[in-house]
Every structure is written in C-alpha cells, then in structure tokens.
Amino acid sequence: MKNIIICLIVVMSEGISFAQTNLRLEITGVKIEGGKLYVSLFNSERSFEQRKVYLTFVSNPDSVNIKLPLNLPAGEYLFSVYQDSNNNGELDTNFLGIPREPFGFSNYDGKSIPGSFKKHKVLVMETTKKISVNLYKI
C-alpha cells in the first residue's frame, strides 16, 4: 500500500510545473566596442548579500541597446550588469569601491549610491514582459 501511494504521488507530481515567465532584459547605454557584458541575477536578499548568483551569463554586445530573452520562475530578482572595458573578467573599482567601468542594476537611476536587494529588486510575474537596466559610467 505504501508503494502505491508513493507511485501516485510521483505520477501526479509529473503534471505539476512551476510557472515560467518569458521576458526580455533590455540593457541600454552599452558601448559596442566597450568589452563583454556580464549579467548576474540574484533571487533573494541573502543571495545578494552573500554574492551567490542565481543565474549569470556573458554577452558580446553588437548594439548600444541589447535585448536578451529570459525564462524565469515568478519571484523577486535583482539584475546586475557591467561592461568589462579592459576584458579582465571583473568589475574594476577605485579605492572607495566606485566602479570604473559601466555598470547598472535593476531599479537604479544612476543618481545615488547603489543600495540593497530591497532597493533594486524587481518582481517577475507571468505578466512581466521586460526588465530594463541602463549602464552608467561614474
């Protein structure tokens, strides 16, 4: 009897799927010959604080406006993007921690110091069609 219940649970769970959202990440302020774009997504405040990336990818820009398709489960995310101008694979900063290369976050306007996960998170739902991130050079 126990095996039958376990088999039923397995069979029923195969039909359950978590909603995925097809959306587009639009990155503006890109320099075509400015180096690779590094995109990192964080899916919680804890992952952002611990720098444990949920999803990351690298793109070679071919336009000043990049549109990348994404398929994500519904939830809260912080999008972090930088353009690696000197191709060393990391975001270079000065002694105060201010980026020397173009960078951007979701919900960031470039007018203040970047903040916490709560400040820059975006809610991705089935109705979300695009997320925009602009790159800033300070």
GIRABEL-V375255 format. One record per backbone hydrogen bond with DSSP energy under -1.0 kcal/mol. CO is the residue of the C=O (numbers start at 0). NH is the residue of the N-H. If there is no record, write none. Layout:
{{CO & NH} {CO & NH}}
This chain:
{{0 & 4} {1 & 5} {2 & 6} {3 & 7} {4 & 8} {5 & 9} {6 & 10} {7 & 11} {8 & 12} {9 & 13} {18 & 73} {20 & 71} {22 & 69} {23 & 130} {24 & 67} {25 & 132} {26 & 65} {27 & 134} {30 & 33} {35 & 83} {36 & 58} {37 & 81} {38 & 56} {39 & 79} {40 & 53} {40 & 54} {41 & 77} {43 & 47} {44 & 48} {45 & 49} {46 & 51} {54 & 40} {56 & 38} {58 & 36} {63 & 29} {65 & 26} {67 & 24} {69 & 22} {71 & 20} {74 & 123} {76 & 121} {77 & 41} {78 & 105} {79 & 39} {80 & 103} {81 & 37} {82 & 84} {83 & 86} {91 & 99} {93 & 96} {97 & 93} {101 & 82} {102 & 135} {103 & 80} {115 & 119} {116 & 120} {121 & 76} {123 & 74} {124 & 127} {128 & 23} {130 & 25} {132 & 27} {135 & 102}}
